[in-house]
Amino acid sequence: MTAIALSVGSGGFAYFLPAVSEAFDATGQVVDVPSPTPTPTGTVGPTPSPTTRTPGSFTVLLLGSDNDTKFIGDHVLTQSMIIVRVNTNTKKVVMMSIPRDLWVPLSTGGTAKIDGAYSYGGPGAAIATVENNFGIHIDDYIWIGLAGLVHVIDAIGGIDVVTSAPVLDDFYPHDIGKGNPYRYLRVAVLAGPQHLDGTHALEYVRSRHNDLQSDFGRSQRQQQVLLALKAKAAEISAADVPGLAAAMKGQIKTSMSLQRIATLLPVAASLDIKKIQQIVLLPPYTHGCGCPQGYVIPVWSLILPLVQTYFP
Amino acid sequence: MISRFVLAAGLALLMVFSGIGSYVYLGTRQSNLTAAPQEPTAASPSPGAFSLPGTLFMTQSGAIYSLSAGRFHQLTTAAGWTQLAPYPSSNLLAVKRSQLSSDVYVVNRLGRVLRRLTNNTAPSTNYDPSARHWSFYPRLSRNNKTLFMSYDKPKFGFDVPMSIWAVPLGGTIQQGRLWSIAIDYTGGDMQPLPLASGALIYTKYLYGPEGKLVSQIWITNQPEVPYGGNVLAPPAGLGHGRPLTKPEEDCAQPSLSPNGKTIAMICTHETQVSDLTLASFNGSTLGPRRSVITNQLVAQPTWAPDSSGIAYLAPAQLGQGFQLWWLPKNAYAPPAPSPVPTPIPTPGGPVSSPVPTPTPSPAPAAPVIKPVQITTNLGFDATSPMVWIT
């Protein structure tokens, strides 16, 4: 009996081995969060309250990046930064998108667009920059590359989403896959309820040319797709994990340990999508600079009270 | 007495089988998340399909299918076909979409291409993306002489709004006329619906009161005139259309009933749920809204040609692809209850006593008619209108 039990166990081990291997590679990333750097003279930075942990809740920084061949190694810009706070007691979730062009003091020194923090100092710098500016304690981060998003959505069989408006772009980067990454593609994601595969979901959340709100509009679309992903993820069974792990290979990294992920999965499944609070820092919380660099100026006097309300 | 060797070999074999067996068993326990949708012709529609009148045309994975007498038939290969509309003699208008552009064709009910109506491609040596165009949501005018469609002209660099164009059937876009003035950086105007009166209903995308992009159903009696700027919604009057719905209702995909007196549409109220909403229509305004399906992701409501109900697409389970559903007329327009007979007191009692007033028994509650799911495990294109003909 022992021998048979062992062989059954070894069969299961062989089944889950690739997933476990990939999971060990992707999870438990060590984050070196630098201590705050003094704001350079002449730069007006925010003065948030010191970051504190809220009992019964945890906060994750979601980072999405271009990571095609236009970039070298891990020095990528984060096109998407979303802070997600989950209160495990009340089952309340708040998602706040940070504009990628937000002009802030970086934890690595100097002032620049916030999307550069990851490029200059990896996830630790991105986390520290968010903590220093917004006064929100970040427990963990999850980073995903462009191809990773496509693979994840395809691995779960696509998502159902209501696209709020047609997304038409004559200059969409043709940089997923092989060939010259500086080419352009025409994309047209039509509006309304529909089933999107990974490629079209990426087109929907990535294009920002045909949106008056540019990155803000894109942030709203990213949150829609995240919610659709959450809805679909509730149907995943343990036996799907190896396939998903293979799809994510090298495209997802997180500071969360496997044990922590296992603890959080039931919590995630119990959350009610309709109760998720979505925040995008549109004007008057931010405004344009009217400059060629196109950065976005934060209005900290409005943002910090908002943060205090939703991320106490 | 079994020898040790045989025992060891048997045990080893058992271990191999149980090891492989557990591996294979786990593989079979995978959810059907990634299962590709079945081909409609390989599927068995529910018995409800047999009661649907006429022929229903729809698209899945770039192929056109028809459903008649409870059976699906594949009319074309999977070649980018989408967005069907009626065309005379039981033929269809259809969009054929490629990676860089899309064109409108006339296809007969057997799937054979009869005619190409637009030419939106450009030579492969032309690397200018703006040299190519999209045509979406074609519809013929009621007199069958004009092709209405959503077309990406004019466009301005990064800003590619779709506008409604009217082109003489068989003519070129140069002979066409711009009917709607799209709002910049919204995606533009979609889903034209020409009316017998000559007016045009369409879906306009615009920024709602909270700054979110929303859809709104508009009507215009004549081609709209440019008003400059095009970032805000056009001013009322002055040759412009006007909205039939409110921005916060977030309504799109209008579909006119066969008698022209009711519009079915989807309204999302800026959420990720789309209601099937009905409203009476007098030719220029909509009456009160009535949401008849509120718990599904409804798309492409399509009236039965004999007004016996509405077909629509929606997932049976979120994330599992769009299926065909059927909402019988009784679900949204139940027959009027038969009048309750007024009891007449029988004379003959004592004159001084009051005539007893009999209490009528309450009318029986009308049975709740639920939508009927016609297909399972398919994956219809939810951005593609269906066509239903007798």
Boltz contact constraints between the chains, C-beta under 6 A:
constraints:
  - contact:
      token1: [A, 3]
      token2: [B, 11]
      max_distance: 6.0
  - contact:
      token1: [A, 3]
      token2: [B, 15]
      max_distance: 6.0
  - contact:
      token1: [A, 4]
      token2: [B, 18]
      max_distance: 6.0
  - contact:
      token1: [A, 7]
      token2: [B, 15]
      max_distance: 6.0
  - contact:
      token1: [A, 7]
      token2: [B, 18]
      max_distance: 6.0
  - contact:
      token1: [A, 7]
      token2: [B, 19]
      max_distance: 6.0
  - contact:
      token1: [A, 8]
      token2: [B, 18]
      max_distance: 6.0
  - contact:
      token1: [A, 8]
      token2: [B, 22]
      max_distance: 6.0
  - contact:
      token1: [A, 10]
      token2: [B, 19]
      max_distance: 6.0
  - contact:
      token1: [A, 11]
      token2: [B, 19]
      max_distance: 6.0
  - contact:
      token1: [A, 11]
      token2: [B, 22]
      max_distance: 6.0
  - contact:
      token1: [A, 11]
      token2: [B, 23]
      max_distance: 6.0
  - contact:
      token1: [A, 12]
      token2: [B, 22]
      max_distance: 6.0
  - contact:
      token1: [A, 14]
      token2: [B, 23]
      max_distance: 6.0
  - contact:
      token1: [A, 15]
      token2: [B, 23]
      max_distance: 6.0
  - contact:
      token1: [A, 15]
      token2: [B, 26]
      max_distance: 6.0
  - contact:
      token1: [A, 156]
      token2: [B, 33]
      max_distance: 6.0
  - contact:
      token1: [A, 157]
      token2: [B, 33]
      max_distance: 6.0
  - contact:
      token1: [A, 157]
      token2: [B, 34]
      max_distance: 6.0
  - contact:
      token1: [A, 159]
      token2: [B, 319]
      max_distance: 6.0
  - contact:
      token1: [A, 160]
      token2: [B, 297]
      max_distance: 6.0
  - contact:
      token1: [A, 160]
      token2: [B, 315]
      max_distance: 6.0
  - contact:
      token1: [A, 160]
      token2: [B, 318]
      max_distance: 6.0
  - contact:
      token1: [A, 160]
      token2: [B, 319]
      max_distance: 6.0
  - contact:
      token1: [A, 162]
      token2: [B, 268]
      max_distance: 6.0
  - contact:
      token1: [A, 162]
      token2: [B, 272]
      max_distance: 6.0
  - contact:
      token1: [A, 162]
      token2: [B, 274]
      max_distance: 6.0
  - contact:
      token1: [A, 164]
      token2: [B, 213]
      max_distance: 6.0
  - contact:
      token1: [A, 165]
      token2: [B, 186]
      max_distance: 6.0
  - contact:
      token1: [A, 165]
      token2: [B, 187]
      max_distance: 6.0
  - contact:
      token1: [A, 165]
      token2: [B, 205]
      max_distance: 6.0
  - contact:
      token1: [A, 165]
      token2: [B, 213]
      max_distance: 6.0
  - contact:
      token1: [A, 166]
      token2: [B, 187]
      max_distance: 6.0
  - contact:
      token1: [A, 168]
      token2: [B, 160]
      max_distance: 6.0
  - contact:
      token1: [A, 168]
      token2: [B, 187]
      max_distance: 6.0
  - contact:
      token1: [A, 170]
      token2: [B, 129]
      max_distance: 6.0
  - contact:
      token1: [A, 170]
      token2: [B, 130]
      max_distance: 6.0
  - contact:
      token1: [A, 170]
      token2: [B, 160]
      max_distance: 6.0
  - contact:
      token1: [A, 184]
      token2: [B, 129]
      max_distance: 6.0
  - contact:
      token1: [A, 186]
      token2: [B, 100]
      max_distance: 6.0
  - contact:
      token1: [A, 186]
      token2: [B, 129]
      max_distance: 6.0
  - contact:
      token1: [A, 188]
      token2: [B, 134]
      max_distance: 6.0
  - contact:
      token1: [A, 190]
      token2: [B, 383]
      max_distance: 6.0
  - contact:
      token1: [A, 192]
      token2: [B, 252]
      max_distance: 6.0
  - contact:
      token1: [A, 192]
      token2: [B, 299]
      max_distance: 6.0
  - contact:
      token1: [A, 192]
      token2: [B, 383]
      max_distance: 6.0
  - contact:
      token1: [A, 193]
      token2: [B, 274]
      max_distance: 6.0
  - contact:
      token1: [A, 193]
      token2: [B, 297]
      max_distance: 6.0
  - contact:
      token1: [A, 193]
      token2: [B, 299]
      max_distance: 6.0
  - contact:
      token1: [A, 193]
      token2: [B, 382]
      max_distance: 6.0
  - contact:
      token1: [A, 194]
      token2: [B, 382]
      max_distance: 6.0
  - contact:
      token1: [A, 194]
      token2: [B, 383]
      max_distance: 6.0
  - contact:
      token1: [A, 195]
      token2: [B, 321]
      max_distance: 6.0
  - contact:
      token1: [A, 209]
      token2: [B, 158]
      max_distance: 6.0
  - contact:
      token1: [A, 210]
      token2: [B, 160]
      max_distance: 6.0
  - contact:
      token1: [A, 210]
      token2: [B, 185]
      max_distance: 6.0
  - contact:
      token1: [A, 211]
      token2: [B, 185]
      max_distance: 6.0
  - contact:
      token1: [A, 212]
      token2: [B, 185]
      max_distance: 6.0
  - contact:
      token1: [A, 231]
      token2: [B, 318]
      max_distance: 6.0
  - contact:
      token1: [A, 232]
      token2: [B, 319]
      max_distance: 6.0
  - contact:
      token1: [A, 235]
      token2: [B, 31]
      max_distance: 6.0
  - contact:
      token1: [A, 237]
      token2: [B, 31]
      max_distance: 6.0
  - contact:
      token1: [A, 239]
      token2: [B, 26]
      max_distance: 6.0
  - contact:
      token1: [A, 239]
      token2: [B, 29]
      max_distance: 6.0
  - contact:
      token1: [A, 239]
      token2: [B, 30]
      max_distance: 6.0
  - contact:
      token1: [A, 240]
      token2: [B, 30]
      max_distance: 6.0
  - contact:
      token1: [A, 240]
      token2: [B, 31]
      max_distance: 6.0
  - contact:
      token1: [A, 282]
      token2: [B, 211]
      max_distance: 6.0
